[in-house]
Amino acid sequence: MSAQPIPFPVRRVSGFDEPPPPQRATVKPKGLPPAPGEPTALQRAWLARALDQAGGKLPLFMQDGQKIDSRTVKSCLDKGWCEPWYSNPLKPDWLVCKITEKGRALFETAA
């Protein structure tokens, strides 16, 4: 009997005579905080702008004129770094916030 080729593809069993697959480098996606429980670069920049404002008011817009993303505001609210200050009668969907003592502490430990 002669060996004939198999008419369908056969899955090879890995681990025999094959080098292991190359390992992917673990790169953190852009925008993640440096460590769990710390603010992202954008959150830190936004919170820092309240440090020299009267009453600790947080701006509604970044310095380039772009509106602060509501996800950034809600994330900082959830972590206790800011709190609602008052409702905006002209734009009720915009949250006007001020920095809390917990938010100020983020910058005191870094100094």
Chimera marker file (.cmm) of the C-alpha trace (Angstrom):
<marker_set name="trace">
<marker id="1" x="0.000" y="0.000" z="0.000" r="1" g="1" b="0" radius="0.5"/>
<marker id="2" x="1.300" y="3.415" z="-0.909" r="1" g="1" b="0" radius="0.5"/>
<marker id="3" x="0.822" y="6.508" z="1.273" r="1" g="1" b="0" radius="0.5"/>
<marker id="4" x="-1.625" y="8.850" z="-0.355" r="1" g="1" b="0" radius="0.5"/>
<marker id="5" x="-2.203" y="12.452" z="0.749" r="1" g="1" b="0" radius="0.5"/>
<marker id="6" x="-5.176" y="13.034" z="3.005" r="1" g="1" b="0" radius="0.5"/>
<marker id="7" x="-7.954" y="14.801" z="1.006" r="1" g="1" b="0" radius="0.5"/>
<marker id="8" x="-8.892" y="17.155" z="3.865" r="1" g="1" b="0" radius="0.5"/>
<marker id="9" x="-6.840" y="19.441" z="6.089" r="1" g="1" b="0" radius="0.5"/>
<marker id="10" x="-5.581" y="18.015" z="9.355" r="1" g="1" b="0" radius="0.5"/>
<marker id="11" x="-5.079" y="20.142" z="12.416" r="1" g="1" b="0" radius="0.5"/>
<marker id="12" x="-1.587" y="19.858" z="13.773" r="1" g="1" b="0" radius="0.5"/>
<marker id="13" x="-1.119" y="19.221" z="17.458" r="1" g="1" b="0" radius="0.5"/>
<marker id="14" x="0.786" y="22.125" z="18.978" r="1" g="1" b="0" radius="0.5"/>
<marker id="15" x="3.715" y="21.692" z="21.275" r="1" g="1" b="0" radius="0.5"/>
<marker id="16" x="5.667" y="19.334" z="19.072" r="1" g="1" b="0" radius="0.5"/>
<marker id="17" x="8.570" y="20.703" z="17.048" r="1" g="1" b="0" radius="0.5"/>
<marker id="18" x="7.100" y="24.216" z="17.059" r="1" g="1" b="0" radius="0.5"/>
<marker id="19" x="8.545" y="27.211" z="18.859" r="1" g="1" b="0" radius="0.5"/>
<marker id="20" x="6.166" y="28.895" z="21.305" r="1" g="1" b="0" radius="0.5"/>
<marker id="21" x="4.218" y="31.834" z="19.857" r="1" g="1" b="0" radius="0.5"/>
<marker id="22" x="5.814" y="35.231" z="20.436" r="1" g="1" b="0" radius="0.5"/>
<marker id="23" x="4.571" y="37.000" z="23.561" r="1" g="1" b="0" radius="0.5"/>
<marker id="24" x="2.744" y="40.265" z="23.019" r="1" g="1" b="0" radius="0.5"/>
<marker id="25" x="4.072" y="43.238" z="24.888" r="1" g="1" b="0" radius="0.5"/>
<marker id="26" x="1.641" y="44.474" z="27.489" r="1" g="1" b="0" radius="0.5"/>
<marker id="27" x="1.120" y="48.134" z="26.713" r="1" g="1" b="0" radius="0.5"/>
<marker id="28" x="-1.417" y="50.130" z="28.695" r="1" g="1" b="0" radius="0.5"/>
<marker id="29" x="-3.978" y="51.853" z="26.503" r="1" g="1" b="0" radius="0.5"/>
<marker id="30" x="-3.757" y="55.630" z="26.381" r="1" g="1" b="0" radius="0.5"/>
<marker id="31" x="-5.893" y="57.377" z="28.980" r="1" g="1" b="0" radius="0.5"/>
<marker id="32" x="-5.698" y="54.802" z="31.769" r="1" g="1" b="0" radius="0.5"/>
<marker id="33" x="-4.656" y="55.973" z="35.230" r="1" g="1" b="0" radius="0.5"/>
<marker id="34" x="-1.100" y="55.194" z="36.370" r="1" g="1" b="0" radius="0.5"/>
<marker id="35" x="-2.455" y="52.978" z="39.161" r="1" g="1" b="0" radius="0.5"/>
<marker id="36" x="-5.898" y="51.843" z="40.322" r="1" g="1" b="0" radius="0.5"/>
<marker id="37" x="-7.686" y="54.520" z="42.314" r="1" g="1" b="0" radius="0.5"/>
<marker id="38" x="-5.677" y="57.393" z="40.836" r="1" g="1" b="0" radius="0.5"/>
<marker id="39" x="-7.016" y="59.971" z="38.383" r="1" g="1" b="0" radius="0.5"/>
<marker id="40" x="-6.205" y="59.855" z="34.689" r="1" g="1" b="0" radius="0.5"/>
<marker id="41" x="-4.149" y="62.651" z="33.162" r="1" g="1" b="0" radius="0.5"/>
<marker id="42" x="-7.320" y="64.365" z="31.920" r="1" g="1" b="0" radius="0.5"/>
<marker id="43" x="-9.064" y="64.077" z="35.291" r="1" g="1" b="0" radius="0.5"/>
<marker id="44" x="-5.961" y="65.400" z="37.066" r="1" g="1" b="0" radius="0.5"/>
<marker id="45" x="-5.706" y="68.375" z="34.679" r="1" g="1" b="0" radius="0.5"/>
<marker id="46" x="-9.391" y="69.193" z="35.176" r="1" g="1" b="0" radius="0.5"/>
<marker id="47" x="-9.234" y="68.897" z="38.970" r="1" g="1" b="0" radius="0.5"/>
<marker id="48" x="-6.030" y="70.973" z="39.130" r="1" g="1" b="0" radius="0.5"/>
<marker id="49" x="-7.789" y="73.939" z="37.549" r="1" g="1" b="0" radius="0.5"/>
<marker id="50" x="-10.059" y="74.170" z="40.613" r="1" g="1" b="0" radius="0.5"/>
<marker id="51" x="-7.174" y="74.607" z="43.051" r="1" g="1" b="0" radius="0.5"/>
<marker id="52" x="-6.789" y="78.333" z="42.357" r="1" g="1" b="0" radius="0.5"/>
<marker id="53" x="-10.488" y="79.109" z="41.831" r="1" g="1" b="0" radius="0.5"/>
<marker id="54" x="-12.684" y="80.787" z="44.424" r="1" g="1" b="0" radius="0.5"/>
<marker id="55" x="-14.608" y="78.084" z="46.258" r="1" g="1" b="0" radius="0.5"/>
<marker id="56" x="-12.866" y="75.362" z="44.243" r="1" g="1" b="0" radius="0.5"/>
<marker id="57" x="-15.215" y="75.670" z="41.245" r="1" g="1" b="0" radius="0.5"/>
<marker id="58" x="-14.407" y="73.261" z="38.449" r="1" g="1" b="0" radius="0.5"/>
<marker id="59" x="-14.579" y="74.632" z="34.897" r="1" g="1" b="0" radius="0.5"/>
<marker id="60" x="-17.133" y="73.474" z="32.368" r="1" g="1" b="0" radius="0.5"/>
<marker id="61" x="-14.594" y="73.764" z="29.532" r="1" g="1" b="0" radius="0.5"/>
<marker id="62" x="-10.936" y="72.869" z="29.112" r="1" g="1" b="0" radius="0.5"/>
<marker id="63" x="-8.409" y="75.576" z="28.248" r="1" g="1" b="0" radius="0.5"/>
<marker id="64" x="-8.717" y="74.804" z="24.525" r="1" g="1" b="0" radius="0.5"/>
<marker id="65" x="-12.480" y="75.511" z="24.661" r="1" g="1" b="0" radius="0.5"/>
<marker id="66" x="-13.614" y="71.890" z="24.521" r="1" g="1" b="0" radius="0.5"/>
<marker id="67" x="-16.466" y="70.935" z="26.880" r="1" g="1" b="0" radius="0.5"/>
<marker id="68" x="-15.529" y="68.561" z="29.680" r="1" g="1" b="0" radius="0.5"/>
<marker id="69" x="-16.856" y="65.089" z="28.878" r="1" g="1" b="0" radius="0.5"/>
<marker id="70" x="-19.711" y="64.101" z="31.171" r="1" g="1" b="0" radius="0.5"/>
<marker id="71" x="-18.013" y="60.718" z="31.749" r="1" g="1" b="0" radius="0.5"/>
<marker id="72" x="-15.035" y="62.539" z="33.258" r="1" g="1" b="0" radius="0.5"/>
<marker id="73" x="-17.308" y="64.539" z="35.568" r="1" g="1" b="0" radius="0.5"/>
<marker id="74" x="-19.327" y="61.479" z="36.614" r="1" g="1" b="0" radius="0.5"/>
<marker id="75" x="-16.199" y="59.433" z="37.258" r="1" g="1" b="0" radius="0.5"/>
<marker id="76" x="-14.777" y="62.144" z="39.522" r="1" g="1" b="0" radius="0.5"/>
<marker id="77" x="-18.141" y="62.424" z="41.296" r="1" g="1" b="0" radius="0.5"/>
<marker id="78" x="-18.232" y="58.656" z="41.873" r="1" g="1" b="0" radius="0.5"/>
<marker id="79" x="-14.735" y="58.693" z="43.381" r="1" g="1" b="0" radius="0.5"/>
<marker id="80" x="-15.515" y="61.648" z="45.640" r="1" g="1" b="0" radius="0.5"/>
<marker id="81" x="-12.973" y="64.019" z="44.085" r="1" g="1" b="0" radius="0.5"/>
<marker id="82" x="-15.679" y="66.587" z="43.318" r="1" g="1" b="0" radius="0.5"/>
<marker id="83" x="-19.262" y="67.280" z="44.295" r="1" g="1" b="0" radius="0.5"/>
<marker id="84" x="-22.196" y="69.072" z="42.656" r="1" g="1" b="0" radius="0.5"/>
<marker id="85" x="-22.203" y="72.741" z="43.542" r="1" g="1" b="0" radius="0.5"/>
<marker id="86" x="-25.393" y="74.190" z="42.061" r="1" g="1" b="0" radius="0.5"/>
<marker id="87" x="-27.698" y="73.595" z="39.127" r="1" g="1" b="0" radius="0.5"/>
<marker id="88" x="-27.145" y="75.557" z="35.951" r="1" g="1" b="0" radius="0.5"/>
<marker id="89" x="-30.489" y="77.139" z="34.956" r="1" g="1" b="0" radius="0.5"/>
<marker id="90" x="-29.338" y="77.826" z="31.391" r="1" g="1" b="0" radius="0.5"/>
<marker id="91" x="-28.010" y="74.317" z="30.783" r="1" g="1" b="0" radius="0.5"/>
<marker id="92" x="-29.663" y="71.900" z="33.255" r="1" g="1" b="0" radius="0.5"/>
<marker id="93" x="-27.823" y="68.907" z="31.764" r="1" g="1" b="0" radius="0.5"/>
<marker id="94" x="-24.405" y="70.414" z="32.635" r="1" g="1" b="0" radius="0.5"/>
<marker id="95" x="-23.052" y="69.598" z="36.091" r="1" g="1" b="0" radius="0.5"/>
<marker id="96" x="-21.423" y="72.521" z="37.889" r="1" g="1" b="0" radius="0.5"/>
<marker id="97" x="-19.066" y="71.007" z="40.432" r="1" g="1" b="0" radius="0.5"/>
<marker id="98" x="-16.470" y="71.987" z="42.987" r="1" g="1" b="0" radius="0.5"/>
<marker id="99" x="-13.445" y="70.076" z="44.201" r="1" g="1" b="0" radius="0.5"/>
<marker id="100" x="-13.674" y="68.253" z="47.536" r="1" g="1" b="0" radius="0.5"/>
<marker id="101" x="-11.048" y="67.796" z="50.236" r="1" g="1" b="0" radius="0.5"/>
<marker id="102" x="-10.451" y="64.286" z="48.879" r="1" g="1" b="0" radius="0.5"/>
<marker id="103" x="-9.782" y="65.844" z="45.469" r="1" g="1" b="0" radius="0.5"/>
<marker id="104" x="-7.389" y="68.397" z="46.957" r="1" g="1" b="0" radius="0.5"/>
<marker id="105" x="-5.551" y="65.575" z="48.741" r="1" g="1" b="0" radius="0.5"/>
<marker id="106" x="-4.590" y="64.136" z="45.352" r="1" g="1" b="0" radius="0.5"/>
<marker id="107" x="-2.346" y="67.139" z="44.809" r="1" g="1" b="0" radius="0.5"/>
<marker id="108" x="-1.007" y="67.443" z="48.360" r="1" g="1" b="0" radius="0.5"/>
<marker id="109" x="0.559" y="63.980" z="48.272" r="1" g="1" b="0" radius="0.5"/>
<marker id="110" x="2.147" y="64.637" z="44.887" r="1" g="1" b="0" radius="0.5"/>
<marker id="111" x="3.906" y="67.782" z="46.133" r="1" g="1" b="0" radius="0.5"/>
<link id1="1" id2="2" r="1" g="1" b="0" radius="0.2"/>
<link id1="2" id2="3" r="1" g="1" b="0" radius="0.2"/>
<link id1="3" id2="4" r="1" g="1" b="0" radius="0.2"/>
<link id1="4" id2="5" r="1" g="1" b="0" radius="0.2"/>
<link id1="5" id2="6" r="1" g="1" b="0" radius="0.2"/>
<link id1="6" id2="7" r="1" g="1" b="0" radius="0.2"/>
<link id1="7" id2="8" r="1" g="1" b="0" radius="0.2"/>
<link id1="8" id2="9" r="1" g="1" b="0" radius="0.2"/>
<link id1="9" id2="10" r="1" g="1" b="0" radius="0.2"/>
<link id1="10" id2="11" r="1" g="1" b="0" radius="0.2"/>
<link id1="11" id2="12" r="1" g="1" b="0" radius="0.2"/>
<link id1="12" id2="13" r="1" g="1" b="0" radius="0.2"/>
<link id1="13" id2="14" r="1" g="1" b="0" radius="0.2"/>
<link id1="14" id2="15" r="1" g="1" b="0" radius="0.2"/>
<link id1="15" id2="16" r="1" g="1" b="0" radius="0.2"/>
<link id1="16" id2="17" r="1" g="1" b="0" radius="0.2"/>
<link id1="17" id2="18" r="1" g="1" b="0" radius="0.2"/>
<link id1="18" id2="19" r="1" g="1" b="0" radius="0.2"/>
<link id1="19" id2="20" r="1" g="1" b="0" radius="0.2"/>
<link id1="20" id2="21" r="1" g="1" b="0" radius="0.2"/>
<link id1="21" id2="22" r="1" g="1" b="0" radius="0.2"/>
<link id1="22" id2="23" r="1" g="1" b="0" radius="0.2"/>
<link id1="23" id2="24" r="1" g="1" b="0" radius="0.2"/>
<link id1="24" id2="25" r="1" g="1" b="0" radius="0.2"/>
<link id1="25" id2="26" r="1" g="1" b="0" radius="0.2"/>
<link id1="26" id2="27" r="1" g="1" b="0" radius="0.2"/>
<link id1="27" id2="28" r="1" g="1" b="0" radius="0.2"/>
<link id1="28" id2="29" r="1" g="1" b="0" radius="0.2"/>
<link id1="29" id2="30" r="1" g="1" b="0" radius="0.2"/>
<link id1="30" id2="31" r="1" g="1" b="0" radius="0.2"/>
<link id1="31" id2="32" r="1" g="1" b="0" radius="0.2"/>
<link id1="32" id2="33" r="1" g="1" b="0" radius="0.2"/>
<link id1="33" id2="34" r="1" g="1" b="0" radius="0.2"/>
<link id1="34" id2="35" r="1" g="1" b="0" radius="0.2"/>
<link id1="35" id2="36" r="1" g="1" b="0" radius="0.2"/>
<link id1="36" id2="37" r="1" g="1" b="0" radius="0.2"/>
<link id1="37" id2="38" r="1" g="1" b="0" radius="0.2"/>
<link id1="38" id2="39" r="1" g="1" b="0" radius="0.2"/>
<link id1="39" id2="40" r="1" g="1" b="0" radius="0.2"/>
<link id1="40" id2="41" r="1" g="1" b="0" radius="0.2"/>
<link id1="41" id2="42" r="1" g="1" b="0" radius="0.2"/>
<link id1="42" id2="43" r="1" g="1" b="0" radius="0.2"/>
<link id1="43" id2="44" r="1" g="1" b="0" radius="0.2"/>
<link id1="44" id2="45" r="1" g="1" b="0" radius="0.2"/>
<link id1="45" id2="46" r="1" g="1" b="0" radius="0.2"/>
<link id1="46" id2="47" r="1" g="1" b="0" radius="0.2"/>
<link id1="47" id2="48" r="1" g="1" b="0" radius="0.2"/>
<link id1="48" id2="49" r="1" g="1" b="0" radius="0.2"/>
<link id1="49" id2="50" r="1" g="1" b="0" radius="0.2"/>
<link id1="50" id2="51" r="1" g="1" b="0" radius="0.2"/>
<link id1="51" id2="52" r="1" g="1" b="0" radius="0.2"/>
<link id1="52" id2="53" r="1" g="1" b="0" radius="0.2"/>
<link id1="53" id2="54" r="1" g="1" b="0" radius="0.2"/>
<link id1="54" id2="55" r="1" g="1" b="0" radius="0.2"/>
<link id1="55" id2="56" r="1" g="1" b="0" radius="0.2"/>
<link id1="56" id2="57" r="1" g="1" b="0" radius="0.2"/>
<link id1="57" id2="58" r="1" g="1" b="0" radius="0.2"/>
<link id1="58" id2="59" r="1" g="1" b="0" radius="0.2"/>
<link id1="59" id2="60" r="1" g="1" b="0" radius="0.2"/>
<link id1="60" id2="61" r="1" g="1" b="0" radius="0.2"/>
<link id1="61" id2="62" r="1" g="1" b="0" radius="0.2"/>
<link id1="62" id2="63" r="1" g="1" b="0" radius="0.2"/>
<link id1="63" id2="64" r="1" g="1" b="0" radius="0.2"/>
<link id1="64" id2="65" r="1" g="1" b="0" radius="0.2"/>
<link id1="65" id2="66" r="1" g="1" b="0" radius="0.2"/>
<link id1="66" id2="67" r="1" g="1" b="0" radius="0.2"/>
<link id1="67" id2="68" r="1" g="1" b="0" radius="0.2"/>
<link id1="68" id2="69" r="1" g="1" b="0" radius="0.2"/>
<link id1="69" id2="70" r="1" g="1" b="0" radius="0.2"/>
<link id1="70" id2="71" r="1" g="1" b="0" radius="0.2"/>
<link id1="71" id2="72" r="1" g="1" b="0" radius="0.2"/>
<link id1="72" id2="73" r="1" g="1" b="0" radius="0.2"/>
<link id1="73" id2="74" r="1" g="1" b="0" radius="0.2"/>
<link id1="74" id2="75" r="1" g="1" b="0" radius="0.2"/>
<link id1="75" id2="76" r="1" g="1" b="0" radius="0.2"/>
<link id1="76" id2="77" r="1" g="1" b="0" radius="0.2"/>
<link id1="77" id2="78" r="1" g="1" b="0" radius="0.2"/>
<link id1="78" id2="79" r="1" g="1" b="0" radius="0.2"/>
<link id1="79" id2="80" r="1" g="1" b="0" radius="0.2"/>
<link id1="80" id2="81" r="1" g="1" b="0" radius="0.2"/>
<link id1="81" id2="82" r="1" g="1" b="0" radius="0.2"/>
<link id1="82" id2="83" r="1" g="1" b="0" radius="0.2"/>
<link id1="83" id2="84" r="1" g="1" b="0" radius="0.2"/>
<link id1="84" id2="85" r="1" g="1" b="0" radius="0.2"/>
<link id1="85" id2="86" r="1" g="1" b="0" radius="0.2"/>
<link id1="86" id2="87" r="1" g="1" b="0" radius="0.2"/>
<link id1="87" id2="88" r="1" g="1" b="0" radius="0.2"/>
<link id1="88" id2="89" r="1" g="1" b="0" radius="0.2"/>
<link id1="89" id2="90" r="1" g="1" b="0" radius="0.2"/>
<link id1="90" id2="91" r="1" g="1" b="0" radius="0.2"/>
<link id1="91" id2="92" r="1" g="1" b="0" radius="0.2"/>
<link id1="92" id2="93" r="1" g="1" b="0" radius="0.2"/>
<link id1="93" id2="94" r="1" g="1" b="0" radius="0.2"/>
<link id1="94" id2="95" r="1" g="1" b="0" radius="0.2"/>
<link id1="95" id2="96" r="1" g="1" b="0" radius="0.2"/>
<link id1="96" id2="97" r="1" g="1" b="0" radius="0.2"/>
<link id1="97" id2="98" r="1" g="1" b="0" radius="0.2"/>
<link id1="98" id2="99" r="1" g="1" b="0" radius="0.2"/>
<link id1="99" id2="100" r="1" g="1" b="0" radius="0.2"/>
<link id1="100" id2="101" r="1" g="1" b="0" radius="0.2"/>
<link id1="101" id2="102" r="1" g="1" b="0" radius="0.2"/>
<link id1="102" id2="103" r="1" g="1" b="0" radius="0.2"/>
<link id1="103" id2="104" r="1" g="1" b="0" radius="0.2"/>
<link id1="104" id2="105" r="1" g="1" b="0" radius="0.2"/>
<link id1="105" id2="106" r="1" g="1" b="0" radius="0.2"/>
<link id1="106" id2="107" r="1" g="1" b="0" radius="0.2"/>
<link id1="107" id2="108" r="1" g="1" b="0" radius="0.2"/>
<link id1="108" id2="109" r="1" g="1" b="0" radius="0.2"/>
<link id1="109" id2="110" r="1" g="1" b="0" radius="0.2"/>
<link id1="110" id2="111" r="1" g="1" b="0" radius="0.2"/>
</marker_set>
